[in-house]
Amino acid sequence: MKALTLEVPEDVTEALCLPEQEVHPRLLLELGLSLYAQKLLSLGKGAKLAGLSQHDFSKQLGARGIVRHYTQEELTEDLAHAGLQ
């Protein structure tokens, strides 16, 4: 795994008004959702970055009104997994 250090100014994290232990996971969630919404990450990679299952990540997308991208390739994979292709 490649480690990436992101420095967030203390006044920014304090402005989040979150308990300290929630700041890191929340920032990863927000980053995963944002990059997915911009079509820079797939659902699986966005979920992985956010530390969530794909199902829970999809729920977060829905709760925020972010449209799920569903490619022909994903449809083919899902149909094959379901034994329909």
Order of alpha helices (4+ residues) and beta strands (2+ residues): alpha-alpha-alpha-alpha-alpha
